[in-house]
Amino acid sequence: MMDQFLYGTEAAINGLMTGVMYSLVALGFVLIFKASGIFNYAQGVMALFGALTLVGIQEGQVPFAGLINAIFGTNIQKFGWELPAVAAIILTIGVMILFAWLVERLLLKHLVNQEPIILFMATIGLAYFMEGVGDLMWGSDIKTLNLGLTQGLNETIDAATYDWFGYGFYIDNLDITAAIIAIILVVALTIFSQYSTTGRALRAVADDHQAALSVGISLRFIWVVVWAIAGFIALVAGVMWGAKSGVQFSLSLITLKALPVLMLGGFTSIPGAIIGGMIIGVGEKLFEFIVSSSWFGDFFGFTMNATENWFAYVLALIFLVFRPQGLFGDKIIERV
Amino acid sequence: MFYREAGDYKTTYAEDSQTFPLKLDRYAYYTLLAVAFLVVPFVINDYWASAVLIPFLIWSIASLGLNILTGYCGQVSLGTGGFMAVGAYAAYKLMTSFPDLNIMIIVLLSGAITAAVGVLFGLPSLRIKGFYLAVATLAAQFFLVWLFNKFEWFYNYSASGQISAPTREMFGYEVTGPSASAPAKYMFCLVLVLGLAWVARNLTRGRIGRSWMAIRDMDIAAEIIGVNPLKTKLTAFAVSSFFIGVAGALFFAVYLGAVEVGEAFGIQKSFLVLFMIIIGGLGSILGSFIGAAFLVLLPVLLKNIMAGALGWPIDLAAHIELVIIGFLIMLTLVLEPHGVAQLWRVAKQKLRLWPFPH
């Protein structure tokens, strides 16, 4: 039984780490939702796009090489240089900012005052568009991200837990890095939104668009800022997930994992995104651990596996029935 | 003959409230039906049936279903793929358990089973609204797909985990199974589409449809004037899931013949149907058909142009297709949030005054 408990704890800690990764994606959602009331489905694709761009720039790929080759019958692939990681990251951030500006300019500007559901669907369209553009620009093969992040078993934790319990926990170094980065991001975001002028303007817009406009805050500028920050967060999430499982199409599906996190935490709360992520991460790992264990099979006569696909949604669904605005969301007040 | 009411005398209430009050519309509709029933079955070949016509008919049913829920009742659902899977597996289990049952009855029963499942997943909609509901319906999508993969009873313990449709006949013609002919499949789908579209049209303009629209426009206000939200939302879920279940059953039994659940009824299918109704028009029967036609034809067209005529690699064509679909969705929403059907409505208004606008 002690063994089972230790395995369970290990699963829970790993779940906590994965949960932090979910939170990274959810954070971008919350920021955009608070500032503009847009539920940005494209957040996951932005992560994919960011990671693809980073790899592409770092390895000196020619953008749209496939398309150019198909049209002109040439065979170009690479510029033939390799950029250092830092330069590539800075350039990618530039691309994400440009992207934010374009989105505001070409899409959101025309959709002001539309119903939220229309905006939501527009971001689904944006997601498809960007996925296609990302693939066209950089090719759709699986890429490896090489930023010098350490990966694999953390030996300090392994040795320490072995000394204490006689069983070494397997915690991935990358997950630890991701957790630390997530914490830094949240702290930085909090400081930015509490103490900087732009940050305060951002909070004002989140509170009340009309009032913010009337004191002279440019809504459109704020939206560009928010989308740029969300793009940056997406880049971070894309880098962490990409380092974990390779930069590939399935990266964009983390959006779907971030959705229950958001529901649980509430669409409007940054701490909610973090805590929701952790609950989902720990919950799905523990649930999988329990229902696939042998004593569950002895008790119920069957075991289940691969429950991670749906557990988060069902948990969020059940949770929402009792608290429709999520854990930390603003109370939904409806008037006729 | 001009396109307007003048000169077309109605002498009964039934005539006054018919679907196509204008003579020209009516004739166009009858002509379309005559072509669909009397011409197409004789000229159809396998390529047109499997690439264009049958998918178009099946997706029309699915988008009619989703349009009832999302366009008319305002409940956004991303669980379409999961509900189609319910229809498909219900059809499979019924076909293999009751070999003598008529295929038409099986398809309709699969719809009914899906309706029951839909009501179950629609229950939270009473508490959960808007985006929260959209995400909650994802629970249905992922849970149902997982369920059909996990429990072997659903696919009769077959080793491959696939389900494949046995041969069934209708009036002596095979409509399912590997040797079914294209005209038979086409006619079978066409009859169902026509029947279900008629049901949808008449439901949406009657009392039930109006209560759906009242809930969509503002649920609290609707409740105050006496629309029962529980009943209204659940009927929307039931009717919509019935349509989607029928579409799923047809998609499996008639169109594909053999399916693997994760591949055939994944989340992409949910989005595909959602796109159909956005591009076609939310809250419009005609829009469901336009959207389905558009998203069925577009990939075929693009594939033929890019891979066929220009000789580009297929994966490149697939990426460009993504870009174009995404772009069109954004373009539709920016230019006309109510979809192509709204353009048609505007054009009809203009046509009524032509050639003397003042």
Interface residues (C-beta under 8 A of the other chain):
Chain A: F39 G66 L67 A70 L107 H110 L111 Q114 E115 P116 I117 I118 F120 M121 A122 I124 G125 L126 A127 Y128 F129 M130 E131 G132 V133 D135 L136 S140 L256 L259 P260 L262 M263 F267 M304 N305 A306 T307 N309 W310 Y313 V314 A316 L317 L320 V321 P324 G326 I332 E334 R335 V336
Chain B: V76 P124 R127 I128 K129 G130 F131 Y132 A134 V135 A136 L138 A139 F142 F143 V145 W146 N149 K150 M218 I220 A221 I224 I267 F271 L274 F275 I278 L310 W312 P313 D315 L316 H319 I320 E321 L322 V323 I324 I325 G326 F327 L328 I329 M330 L333 V334 P337
